[in-house]
Amino acid sequence: MTAIQPPLTEDVLTAETYPHAANVGPVGRLGRFVAGHFRGTLIAWLIVAVGLGIFAPKVETALSGAGWDVTGSQSVQARGLINRDFSGLSSYGLMVVIHSGSATTSTPAFAAAIHHTEAILRGSRAVKTVVAPRPGISISRDGRTAVVQAGAAFGPNAMVKAANTLKVTLAKLSGHGVRVDLTGAAGMWSDFNAANRSAMLKSEVISWPITLGILLIAFGSLVAAGLPLMLTMVGLLSAAGLLELGTHLLPISIWAMNFALMFALALGIDYALFVVHRFRGALFGHNLTPVEAVAVTMDTAGKAVAFSGLTVLISLSAVMLVPSPAFRSMSIGIMLAVVFVLAATLTLLPAVLGRIGPRVDKLALPWAHSGEHRSERFARWGERLWTKPIRHGIPAVLILAGLAIPVFSLKTAMPSIKVVPTNDSSYIGYQEVTSAFGPGATGPLQIVTPAANLAAATAVARADRGVAALMPTQVSHGYALITAIPKQDPSNPAVDATIARLRTHLPHGSLIGGAVAEDYDLQQALKTKTWLVIGVVMGLGFLLLLLALQAPLLAAAGVLTNLLATGAAFGVSKWVFQNGDLHSLLGFSPQGFLDAWGPVFFFAMIFAISMDYTVFLLSAAKEHWDHTHDAKAAMVGGLAHSGRVIFAAGGVMVAVFFTFALSGPLPPKEMGTILGVAVLLDAALIRLLLLPVLLRLMGRHAWYLPRWARRVLPNVTFGHS
């Protein structure tokens, strides 16, 4: 006999589909186990959270503030030689600027400030040597600006930490018309990290109540709304403690904590929304016991979360292809947060749900039970898209393509001094050096060459059209150090061209270092690795979707549509950050470019978040396809069962990301704006519109799987028999 298909307008996943959750898969069985062993699961997580949480308060001071270089690059090699043979006067040596609007170096107050500055620096363990100001070199012509240099006794991260303390002590010397400011690379990263830390804290304070409000609206229950926040706090606390322990093995960037904080909040809410939503549907809509409802939920939503978590981890691990300590440690930090949030979603959350059962709707609002398992609004939306796919799909594509067009004229460069607040000492000192000694004085090029090549290297540097002046040469241990002052500001692309020319014409064995050269090397590495990272992320993302969905065309559609949201988000970033549109509203000074690390890192983050929504939508669609083998039932049912979650999760993420866009220095604004726009476009125009339209246009072909692939791929379903 031929089976009769259920009506397409009704929920095909009826109570008969779930006969006591008897035949759930491994994830469902895990859910049933932890739901039946609540006390043991809770104790295990308390041990983990408390054990690691003890170290969490130390993480802010333990994380490093530098690492923005390329391991093994020419500039890093130069820094090592300078630190070893030239008293540490490298890119992370300290630069203290003493300035007065009226007094000069011969004035008693000014001379006293210089003397005390040198004494403070000599008293620091982080300082190897102190170079006093010299007329014609580090004292301005009018005598109102002097620079005291200090050689670095430690590596970049330790020098940034030293700057945290020294800048406060040195600032106390200001007075009597004389100002003392610590600047240079160590001072700049110290100020930036402090401003960034403050901004992230402010954003979190703002975002948490907004998040709770959106969750309360989405769930209609205070208890249900609190579960995602519980998950986030457990994951973040555990990740923070492990990050602190990790600093004893290798330097980890402070940005790792920033991004981990944001991702733990975003993904914890995403995962908990999906799981709790399906649990309530199973519990209240199918008359299952709490433990059975947990088993059913984890066999469907839990399995989707597991695949989503894997795609996130793959996306972030690809960033580690960039050979930079900061990039790699940031990836590690976020991945740790994701691992803990994922583990808590698959164990702690189902254990709690199994224990509280119907009390998940305690302290409920009037709409708490509306559309629990199947949203009729999104079902009607799916019916509309099925009836008129072209009418809805073409405008979405045109909007996304129009927003993405500016990306082809996007410029990138390493951050300039504009990422530091204008009232910080490094910014003020930078401006004083620029005014007193010229725009290139803040970014000297340090040429290290064998002493035998000194004359030839000097001739090349002096003859280069991008070099304004050469400082006195130093010779030590068979090497010569030539300091070349560029004609332009460090963020000017002409300085990059100067570095490239010099490296071409300098004698063999010569190295160019300095903060500007380190930025140049990192930017070149990013240009080289960007397409590799994008290719790896997309390729591995496709393979995971193929494994999850058993549908090559659908997996390709899920991956390729991510590019539309990413391109549109970066197109918007070109208007905002390169052109400077909305800079008054967001409160920043445009640099004329996007920070160079943005395309690689933000692409990986956007792709990871987009894959979240892709898995949620398409796993629900596959669940319906497996039960009906009807393309319309799969598309409409997928939207009906996941649309509400995607809409709510997208709203939370947009709110969280945009709070970062409104506070702090420039890089967090870039991050918040680009990620917020990407999530908004992805949730609204792609996952809830364009991808369902593609499901409609592909019809049954969307679910086609070649015979050879059936033999190779394991059978993955998002339901049970």
C-alpha positions in Angstrom: 0.0 0.0 0.0 1.1 3.6 -0.7 1.6 5.7 2.4 -0.7 8.7 2.7 1.3 11.9 3.2 0.0 14.3 5.9 -1.4 17.7 4.9 1.4 20.1 4.0 -0.2 22.9 6.1 0.0 20.9 9.3 2.8 19.7 11.5 4.1 16.5 10.1 6.1 15.8 13.2 3.2 14.7 15.3 3.1 12.8 18.6 3.1 9.5 16.6 6.6 10.5 15.4 7.9 10.3 18.9 6.8 6.9 20.5 8.3 7.5 23.9 11.7 8.5 22.4 12.6 4.9 22.1 15.0 4.9 19.3 17.1 8.1 19.7 20.7 8.3 18.5 23.9 8.9 20.4 23.2 12.6 21.2 19.7 11.8 22.3 20.9 9.0 24.5 23.5 11.4 26.0 20.6 13.8 26.7 18.5 11.1 28.3 21.5 10.0 30.5 22.3 13.4 31.9 18.6 14.2 32.4 18.4 11.0 34.5 21.6 11.9 36.4 21.0 15.6 37.2 22.9 15.6 40.5 26.0 14.0 39.1 26.0 16.2 36.0 25.6 19.3 38.2 28.4 18.3 40.5 30.7 17.7 37.6 30.0 21.1 36.1 30.4 22.8 39.5 33.8 21.2 39.9 34.8 22.4 36.4 33.3 25.9 36.7 34.6 26.5 40.3 37.9 24.9 39.7 38.6 27.0 36.6 36.7 30.0 37.8 39.2 30.5 40.6 41.7 31.5 38.0 39.2 33.7 35.9 39.7 37.0 37.9 43.4 36.9 37.0 42.9 36.6 33.3 42.7 40.3 32.5 46.2 40.9 33.9 47.7 37.7 32.6 46.8 38.1 29.0 49.3 39.7 26.7 48.9 43.1 24.9 51.1 42.5 21.9 51.8 39.8 19.4 50.8 41.8 16.3 53.6 40.5 14.2 54.6 37.6 11.9 56.5 34.7 13.5 59.9 34.4 11.7 59.5 37.5 9.6 62.4 39.8 8.7 61.1 42.5 11.0 60.9 40.1 14.0 64.4 38.8 13.2 65.6 42.4 13.2 64.0 43.1 16.5 65.8 40.1 18.0 69.2 41.3 16.8 68.6 44.8 18.0 67.5 43.6 21.4 70.6 41.4 21.7 73.3 43.7 20.2 71.9 47.2 20.5 70.7 47.5 24.1 67.1 46.6 23.3 66.4 49.9 21.4 64.0 48.0 19.1 60.3 48.5 18.2 59.2 47.8 21.7 61.7 50.0 23.4 60.1 52.8 25.4 59.8 56.4 24.1 59.0 59.1 26.6 58.1 62.6 25.3 58.7 65.6 27.4 57.0 68.8 26.1 56.2 72.3 27.1 54.4 75.1 25.3 56.7 77.7 26.8 59.6 76.2 28.7 62.7 74.7 27.0 65.2 72.0 28.0 67.3 74.6 29.7 64.4 75.7 32.0 64.8 74.2 35.5 61.3 72.6 35.5 61.9 71.0 32.1 65.4 69.8 33.0 64.1 68.3 36.2 61.4 66.4 34.3 64.1 64.9 32.0 66.2 64.0 35.0 63.3 62.3 36.9 62.2 60.5 33.8 65.6 59.0 33.3 65.8 58.0 36.9 62.4 56.2 36.8 63.3 54.4 33.6 66.7 53.3 35.0 64.9 51.9 38.1 62.6 49.7 36.0 63.5 46.0 35.5 62.0 46.3 32.0 64.6 48.8 30.9 68.0 47.7 29.6 69.5 51.1 28.9 68.4 54.8 28.9 69.4 57.2 26.1 69.2 60.8 27.2 67.9 63.5 24.8 70.4 64.9 22.3 70.4 68.2 20.5 69.6 67.8 16.8 68.5 64.2 17.3 66.0 63.9 20.1 65.6 67.5 21.1 63.5 69.8 18.8 65.0 72.9 17.3 62.9 75.1 19.6 64.0 73.1 22.6 60.4 72.6 23.7 60.2 68.8 23.0 62.7 66.2 24.1 62.6 62.4 23.8 64.1 59.9 26.3 64.5 56.4 24.9 64.7 53.2 26.9 65.9 49.9 25.6 63.6 46.9 26.1 64.9 44.3 28.6 62.0 41.9 27.8 59.8 40.8 25.0 56.9 42.7 23.5 54.2 41.4 25.9 56.3 42.1 29.0 57.1 45.6 27.7 53.4 46.4 27.2 52.8 45.3 30.8 55.7 47.4 31.9 54.2 50.4 30.0 50.9 49.9 32.0 52.8 50.8 35.2 55.4 53.2 33.9 52.9 55.5 32.1 51.1 56.2 35.4 54.4 56.9 37.2 55.7 59.1 34.4 52.5 61.1 34.1 52.9 62.2 37.7 56.0 64.2 36.6 53.8 66.5 34.6 53.5 70.0 36.1 54.8 73.5 36.0 53.9 73.8 32.3 55.8 70.6 31.4 54.0 67.4 30.3 55.5 63.9 30.3 54.0 61.2 28.0 54.9 57.6 27.3 54.4 56.7 23.6 55.8 54.3 21.1 54.5 50.8 20.3 54.5 49.6 23.9 52.7 52.7 25.1 50.2 52.6 22.3 49.2 49.0 22.9 49.0 49.7 26.6 46.6 52.6 26.1 44.6 50.7 23.4 44.2 47.6 25.5 43.1 49.7 28.5 40.5 51.5 26.4 39.4 48.3 24.8 39.0 46.6 28.1 36.9 49.4 29.4 34.7 49.5 26.2 34.1 45.7 26.3 33.0 45.9 30.0 30.7 48.8 29.2 29.3 46.9 26.2 28.7 43.8 28.3 26.9 45.9 31.0 24.6 47.3 28.4 24.1 44.1 26.4 23.1 41.8 29.2 19.8 43.5 30.2 19.0 44.0 26.5 19.7 40.3 25.9 17.5 39.3 28.8 14.7 41.5 27.6 14.8 40.0 24.1 14.9 36.5 25.5 12.0 37.2 27.8 10.0 38.4 24.8 11.0 35.3 22.7 10.3 32.7 25.4 7.6 34.5 27.4 9.0 32.9 30.6 11.6 34.3 33.0 13.0 30.8 33.8 13.3 29.8 30.1 14.9 33.2 29.3 17.5 32.7 32.1 18.7 29.4 30.9 20.8 30.8 27.9 22.4 33.3 30.3 23.3 30.4 32.7 24.8 28.5 29.9 26.8 31.6 28.8 28.1 32.3 32.3 29.3 28.7 32.9 31.0 28.6 29.5 32.7 31.9 29.9 33.8 31.4 33.4 35.4 28.0 32.5 37.0 29.4 29.3 38.4 32.4 31.2 40.0 30.2 33.8 41.6 28.0 31.2 42.9 31.0 29.3 44.7 32.2 32.5 46.2 28.8 32.9 47.2 28.8 29.2 49.2 32.0 29.7 51.7 29.9 31.7 52.5 27.9 28.5 52.3 30.6 25.8 51.4 34.3 25.4 47.7 34.7 24.8 46.4 38.1 23.5 43.9 40.0 25.6 41.7 40.1 22.5 41.2 36.4 23.0 39.2 37.2 26.1 37.3 40.0 24.4 36.2 37.8 21.5 35.6 34.8 23.9 33.3 37.0 26.0 31.3 38.0 22.9 31.1 34.6 21.3 30.2 32.8 24.6 27.3 35.2 24.9 26.2 34.9 21.3 26.5 31.2 20.8 25.3 30.3 24.3 22.1 32.2 23.5 21.8 30.7 20.1 22.2 27.1 21.2 20.0 27.5 24.3 17.3 29.1 22.3 17.2 26.2 19.8 17.3 23.5 22.5 14.8 25.1 24.9 12.4 25.9 22.1 12.4 22.3 20.9 12.2 21.0 24.5 9.1 23.0 25.2 7.5 21.8 21.9 8.3 18.2 22.8 7.1 18.5 26.4 3.9 20.5 26.0 3.0 19.5 22.4 3.6 15.8 22.5 2.7 14.7 26.0 6.2 13.3 26.7 7.8 13.0 30.1 10.6 15.5 30.8 13.3 12.9 30.4 11.7 11.6 27.1 11.3 15.2 25.9 15.0 15.8 26.6 16.0 12.7 24.6 13.8 13.8 21.7 15.1 17.3 21.9 18.8 16.3 21.9 18.3 13.9 19.1 17.1 16.7 16.9 18.1 20.1 18.2 21.1 18.8 20.1 22.5 17.1 17.0 22.1 20.3 15.1 23.9 22.2 17.8 26.7 19.7 17.7 27.2 20.2 13.9 26.9 23.9 14.3 29.6 23.9 17.0 31.9 21.9 14.8 31.5 24.4 11.9 32.2 27.3 14.3 35.4 25.5 15.5 36.5 24.8 12.0 36.0 28.4 10.9 38.0 29.7 13.8 40.8 27.2 13.5 41.4 28.3 9.9 42.4 31.7 11.2 45.4 29.9 12.8 46.9 29.7 9.3 47.9 33.3 9.7 51.4 33.0 11.3 50.9 35.7 14.0 50.8 35.1 17.8 47.9 37.5 18.2 45.7 35.8 15.6 46.5 32.3 16.8 45.9 33.1 20.5 42.6 34.9 19.6 41.4 31.8 17.8 42.4 29.6 20.7 40.5 31.8 23.1 37.3 31.8 21.1 37.5 28.1 20.4 37.9 27.4 24.2 34.7 29.4 24.9 32.9 27.6 22.1 34.0 24.2 23.4 32.8 24.9 26.9 29.5 26.4 25.7 28.9 23.5 23.4 29.7 21.0 26.1 27.4 22.7 28.5 24.6 22.8 25.9 24.9 19.0 25.3 25.2 18.0 29.0 24.3 20.7 31.6 21.3 22.2 29.8 19.5 18.9 29.1 20.2 17.9 32.7 18.5 21.1 34.0 15.6 20.8 31.5 15.0 17.2 32.6 14.9 18.3 36.3 12.7 21.4 35.9 10.4 19.9 33.3 7.1 21.9 33.1 8.6 24.5 35.4 10.6 25.8 32.4 7.5 28.1 31.9 7.5 29.3 35.5 7.1 33.1 35.9 5.5 33.0 32.4 4.0 35.8 30.4 0.7 35.4 28.7 2.2 34.2 25.4 4.5 31.6 27.0 2.9 28.6 25.2 2.2 30.3 21.8 3.8 28.6 18.8 6.0 26.4 20.9 6.9 23.7 18.4 5.5 25.1 15.2 5.2 28.9 14.5 2.1 29.5 12.4 3.4 32.9 11.4 6.6 31.4 9.9 4.6 28.6 8.3 2.5 31.2 6.5 5.7 33.0 5.5 7.0 29.8 4.1 3.8 29.2 2.1 4.1 32.7 0.7 7.7 32.1 -0.3 6.7 28.8 -1.9 4.0 30.5 -3.9 6.0 33.5 -5.1 9.7 32.7 -4.8 11.0 35.0 -7.5 9.1 38.1 -6.3 10.7 37.8 -2.9 14.1 36.3 -3.9 15.2 38.9 -6.5 14.8 42.0 -4.3 16.8 40.2 -1.6 19.7 39.4 -4.0 19.6 42.9 -5.4 19.9 44.5 -1.9 22.7 42.2 -0.9 24.6 42.7 -4.2 24.1 46.4 -4.0 25.5 46.6 -0.5 28.4 44.3 -1.5 29.6 46.3 -4.5 31.7 48.8 -2.4 33.8 45.9 -1.1 35.8 45.9 -4.4 37.2 49.3 -3.5 37.9 48.4 0.2 41.3 49.4 1.4 43.0 47.8 4.4 46.0 48.7 6.5 47.4 48.2 10.0 45.8 50.3 12.7 47.1 53.9 13.1 47.4 56.0 16.2 43.7 56.9 15.7 42.7 53.6 17.4 43.9 55.2 20.7 41.7 57.7 22.6 42.9 61.3 22.0 43.4 62.0 25.7 45.7 59.1 26.3 49.4 59.6 26.8 50.6 57.6 23.7 48.4 59.7 21.4 49.5 63.0 22.9 53.1 62.0 22.8 52.7 60.8 19.2 51.3 64.1 18.1 54.1 66.0 19.9 56.8 64.0 18.2 55.1 64.5 14.8 54.9 68.3 15.4 58.5 68.6 16.6 60.4 66.2 14.4 58.2 65.5 11.3 55.6 62.9 10.4 58.0 60.0 9.9 59.7 60.4 13.3 57.0 58.3 14.9 57.8 55.3 12.7 61.6 55.0 12.1 62.9 52.1 10.0 65.6 50.1 11.7 68.1 48.7 9.2 70.3 45.9 10.6 73.2 44.9 8.3 76.6 43.2 8.7 79.2 45.8 9.6 81.0 45.1 6.3 78.0 46.3 4.4 77.6 49.5 6.3 78.7 51.9 3.6 76.6 50.2 0.9 73.5 50.0 3.1 73.9 53.7 4.1 74.2 54.8 0.5 71.0 52.9 -0.5 69.0 54.3 2.5 70.2 57.9 1.9 69.4 57.7 -1.8 65.8 56.4 -1.4 63.2 58.9 -2.2 61.0 57.9 0.8 63.7 58.5 3.4 63.8 62.0 5.0 66.9 61.6 7.2 69.3 59.1 8.7 70.1 59.0 12.4 73.7 58.4 13.7 74.8 54.8 12.9 75.6 52.3 15.7 78.0 49.4 15.3 78.1 46.4 17.7 79.1 42.7 17.6 79.7 42.8 13.9 76.4 44.4 13.0 75.5 48.0 12.1 72.2 49.7 13.0 71.0 52.4 10.6 67.9 54.3 11.6 66.0 55.8 8.6 63.3 58.4 9.2 60.6 58.1 6.4 59.1 61.2 4.9 55.5 60.2 5.6 53.4 59.2 8.6 53.5 55.5 9.4 50.0 54.8 8.2 50.7 56.3 4.7 51.0 53.6 2.0 54.1 55.4 0.7 56.0 54.0 3.7 55.1 50.5 2.7 56.5 51.2 -0.8 59.7 52.5 0.9 60.1 49.3 2.9 59.6 47.2 -0.2 62.2 49.2 -2.2 64.8 49.2 0.5 64.5 45.4 0.9 65.0 45.0 -2.8 68.1 47.2 -3.0 69.9 46.8 0.4 72.9 44.5 0.5 72.4 40.8 1.1 72.0 40.0 4.8 70.3 43.3 5.6 67.1 43.3 7.7 64.5 46.0 8.1 62.8 46.2 11.5 60.8 48.7 13.5 57.1 48.9 14.4 56.2 50.1 10.9 58.1 47.2 9.3 56.4 44.7 11.7 53.0 46.1 10.6 54.0 45.9 7.0 55.1 42.2 7.3 51.8 41.4 9.1 49.8 43.1 6.4 51.6 41.2 3.7 51.0 37.9 5.5 47.3 38.7 5.8 47.1 39.5 2.1 48.8 36.1 1.3 46.7 34.1 3.7 43.3 35.7 3.4 42.1 33.7 0.4 43.6 30.5 1.8 41.7 31.0 5.1 38.5 31.8 3.1 38.9 28.7 1.0 39.6 26.4 3.9 36.7 27.8 5.9 34.3 27.4 3.0 35.6 24.0 1.9 35.4 22.4 5.4 32.1 24.1 6.0 30.7 22.5 2.9 32.0 19.1 3.9 30.3 19.4 7.3 27.1 20.5 5.8 27.3 17.7 3.3 27.8 15.2 6.2 24.9 16.7 8.2 22.4 17.2 5.3 23.3 14.4 2.9 22.6 16.9 0.1 25.4 18.4 -2.0 23.4 21.1 -3.7 21.9 22.2 -0.4 25.3 22.2 1.3 26.7 24.3 -1.5 23.8 26.8 -1.2 24.3 27.1 2.5 28.0 27.9 2.1 27.7 30.2 -0.9 24.9 32.3 0.5 27.2 33.1 3.4 29.4 35.1 1.0 26.5 37.4 0.2 26.0 38.4 3.9 29.8 38.8 4.3 30.3 40.8 1.2 27.4 43.1 2.1 28.7 43.6 5.6 32.2 44.6 4.3 30.6 46.8 1.7 28.8 48.7 4.5 32.1 48.8 6.4 33.7 50.6 3.4 31.2 53.4 3.6 31.4 53.7 7.4 35.1 53.3 8.2 36.9 54.0 4.9 34.8 56.9 3.7 33.9 58.0 7.3 30.1 58.0 6.9 28.4 57.9 10.3 31.7 58.6 12.1 30.0 61.4 14.1 27.2 59.1 15.2 29.6 56.3 16.1 32.2 58.6 17.6 35.5 57.9 15.8 38.0 59.5 13.5 38.2 57.7 10.2 41.5 56.2 9.2 40.7 56.1 5.5 40.9 52.3 5.6 39.7 49.2 7.4 42.1 47.5 9.8 44.0 44.8 7.9 43.1 42.0 10.3 39.4 42.6 9.7 38.8 40.7 6.5 40.4 37.4 7.7 39.1 37.4 11.3 35.7 38.9 10.7 35.1 36.6 7.7 35.7 33.6 9.9 33.4 34.9 12.7 30.6 35.9 10.2 30.8 32.5 8.6 30.7 30.7 11.9 27.6 32.6 13.0 25.9 32.2 9.6 26.5 28.5 9.7 24.7 28.5 13.1 21.5 29.7 11.4 22.1 27.6 8.3 22.3 24.4 10.4 19.2 25.4 12.5 17.1 26.0 9.3 18.3 23.2 7.2 18.4 20.5 9.9 14.7 21.3 10.6 14.0 21.1 6.9 15.9 17.8 6.6 13.8 16.5 9.6 10.7 17.1 7.6 12.2 15.8 4.4 13.2 12.5 6.0 9.6 12.0 7.2 7.7 13.1 4.1 10.1 13.2 1.1 8.1 16.3 0.0 10.0 19.4 -0.9 7.2 21.8 0.2 6.8 20.1 3.5 10.6 20.4 4.1 10.8 24.1 3.2 7.6 25.2 5.0 8.2 22.9 8.0 11.8 24.0 8.3 10.8 27.6 8.5 7.9 26.9 10.8 10.1 25.0 13.3 13.3 27.2 13.2 12.2 30.6 12.0 11.2 31.9 15.4 14.5 30.8 16.9 16.6 32.3 14.1 14.6 35.6 14.4 15.1 35.8 18.2 18.7 34.7 18.1 19.5 37.2 15.3 17.8 39.9 17.3 19.9 39.1 20.4 23.1 39.0 18.4 22.4 42.3 16.5 21.7 44.0 19.8 24.9 42.6 21.4 27.1 43.5 18.5 25.7 47.0 18.1 26.5 47.8 21.7 30.1 47.2 20.8 29.8 49.5 17.9 28.7 52.4 20.1 31.5 52.3 22.7 35.2 52.2 22.9 38.1 52.6 20.5 37.9 52.1 16.7 38.6 48.3 16.4 35.6 47.2 18.6 33.5 49.6 16.6 34.6 47.9 13.4 33.9 44.5 15.0 30.5 45.5 16.3 29.3 47.2 13.2 30.5 44.6 10.7 29.2 41.6 12.7 26.0 43.4 13.6 25.2 44.2 10.0 26.2 40.7 8.8 23.9 39.0 11.3 21.1 41.4 10.5 21.3 40.7 6.8 22.0 37.0 7.2 19.0 36.3 9.5 16.6 38.6 7.8 17.4 38.3 4.1 19.3 35.0 3.7 18.2 32.4 6.2 14.6 33.5 6.5 14.1 34.5 2.8 16.8 33.6 0.2 17.7 30.1 1.4 14.0 29.0 1.6 13.5 30.5 -1.9 16.5 28.4 -3.1 14.9 25.3 -1.5 11.7 26.1 -3.4 13.5 26.6 -6.7 15.6 23.5 -6.3 12.6 21.4 -5.2 13.4 17.7 -4.8 16.8 18.2 -6.4 17.9 20.1 -3.3 17.9 16.7 -1.5 19.6 14.7 -4.2 22.5 12.5 -3.1 24.5 10.4 -5.7 24.6 6.7 -5.1 28.4 6.7 -4.6 28.0 9.3 -1.9 25.4 7.2 -0.1 28.0 4.5 0.2 30.7 6.9 1.5 28.7 9.2 3.9 27.4 7.9 7.2 23.6 8.1 7.5 22.8 11.3 9.6 19.2 12.1 10.5 17.7 14.8 12.7 14.9 12.7 14.0 14.4 9.1 15.0 12.2 6.2 14.1 
